[in-house]
């Protein structure tokens, strides 16, 4: 797991975290019915083992961090020669596993992938369903969390129901990425300066 101190006032300004609404005891069919009723701008729904989570769409601080991370990751992927597809917050669901989730950002890192190899969550809320358990059931190889200026990485180990996420210090799906530099650039004040700093460091290697 990578932990670095926050380095910018803009990103590190204290933000009160809001808990999502949770409703328990729903079947998959009931969840899908509710999902259709609540299909409107401003809300995001997730589901895990009978629990429905309803969150308001994130505001500007969340979106600023999300877009910063995406810009830096995609710059790295281009310069490292990955044949990747950015899949954003595409819906990931599996009725058999009783799970539905939308990541903040996600990437397929080679052609022909059915699901993303990497998903990224930018956390500005507290509580809610277990995100790692949701992604475990969806068989996502690697999950990154950004929260309070800190990056935390998890890699899926094992197969089937025995699979578990392990905290890791270096990405396995993006080998060679400098996570300390990445975190520093995520937390810079200015977006253009952050991208240019990251690009210059990649070009110097």
N, C-alpha and C positions, 0 to 999 in steps of 0.2 A: 504494500500500500504506500502511495506517495503522499507526503504531507508537507506543504510549503506555506509559509506565512503569506497572508494577503498583502499586496503591494500597491494598491491604488485606492484612493478615497472613493472614486466612483463605484467600483465593484464592491468595496468592503463596507460601505455605509450600512449601519444596522437596519435590518428589515424585519418587521414582525412577521413571523411565520403563521400561516393560517392552516388550520386542520380541515381536511376535506369532510364531506358528509359521507357516512357509512350506513348501509342498509343490509341487514343479514337475512339469511334464510331464503334466498331466491333460487329458483331453478334456472337452468340455462335459457329455457323458453321464456320464462318470466323476465329475465334480464334483457333478452332481445326485444321483447315487447316494450319494456321501459325505455330501452335505448332509442327505439323509433319515436316514442313520445317526446323524449328529451333531445332529439336531434335538432339543435338550434345553436346559433353562434353564442360563444361565451362560456361554454361548458365542455368538459372532457370527462368521459366515463371510462372506468376500468372495472374488471371483474375477476375474482379469484375464489373458487370453492364456495360459492353461494353468497359472497359478500360483494355488494355493489358500492363502488367509490365514485362520488361526484365531486369534481373540482372545478372551480372557476378557472377560465383561461388565464394564463400568467400575464403579468403586466410588463412594462418596459424593462425594469432591471433584469428580469428573467430572460427576456428575449434578447437583450444586449449581450449577456453572457453566452447564451445559446448560439447566436450568430457569430460571435467571436470564436468560440470553439470550432464551429463548423468551418469558418474561413481558414483557421490554422491547420486543422486536420486535412482539409482538402488540398491545401498548399503542399503539405508534406506528402500526401498520396500522389499528387502529380509529379513532384520532384523525385520521389522514390520509385516511380515507374509502375505503380499499381494500375491494373485495369479495373477500376472500381465504379460502383454505382451508388450515389447518395440516395437513400430512401427516406430521409427526413423522419416525420412522425407518422409514417404509414401504420395502419392498424395491424396488429399481430394478435391472432386469436386461434384457439384450438378448443372446440366443443368437448372433445374427449377428455382433455385435461382441465376443463372448466376454467378457462383463463382468457382474458382479453386485456391488452395493454397497448398504449401508444408511447413510444420513446420520444424524447425531445429531438434527438438526432440518431440516425442509424446508417450503416454502410454495408453493402455487399462488396467484398474485396477481390472478387474474381467472377468471371462470367459463369452463368448457370446456377448460381446460388438460389435456393428456394427462400431462405430467410437471411436476415442480416448476420454478418460475422461479428459486428460491433454495434452496440447501442450505447447511447450517452444520455444520462439523466442530469438535468440541472435542478437542484433541489432548493426550492424556496417555500416549501410547506413542511409541516410535521405530521406524524401519524399516517394513517391510511393503510392500504394493504401492503403486504410484504413484496416489494418490487423484485428482489432477487429470487424469491420463490416463483413469482410469475415468469421471470425470464428463464429460470431453470426448466419449468414445464414447457416453455417455448423453444428450449434447446439453443439458446443464444450463446455462442462460444465465449464472448468477452463483454463485460459490462463496466462502464465507467460512470462514476458519480462525481459531480462538482457540487460542493456545499461549503459555504462560508470561506471561499477562497482555497479550498483543499480538493485535490484530486484523489479519488480512491478507485483502485482497479481490482476487478475480480475475474477469474478465469474458471470456466466450467471443467471439472474433472470427473471422469467416470462415464458410465453409460446408463441409459434408461432411468428407472426410478432411483438407482443408487448414485446418480450424478449429484455433485455438490459444487458450490462455488468456493474457490480458494482465493484469499487476498494475495495479490502479487505486487512486486515492486517494479517490474518491467513488463511492458505489453508483449504478449506473445503473438497477437495478430498483426501488430505493427512493430516488428522487430527493428531496433535501432532508433526509434523516436526518442528524443531527449525530453523526458517528462518534466524535469526541473525547468528547462527552458520554456517548455510549453506552458506550464503553470504560471511562470513569471509573465509571459506574454498575455495570457488570459487576463491577468490581474492588472495590466497596465491601464492607465487612464484613457489614452487615445487609441482608437481602433486602427487607424492607418499606421501609427507608430508601432503598434504591436505586430501587425502583419509584416511591416518592413524589417523589424528587428528579427523576427522569426525567419523570414526569407534570407536575410543576410547571413544568419548563422547556418542555414542549410547550404547555401552556396559556398560558404567557407570550408565546408567539410570535403 
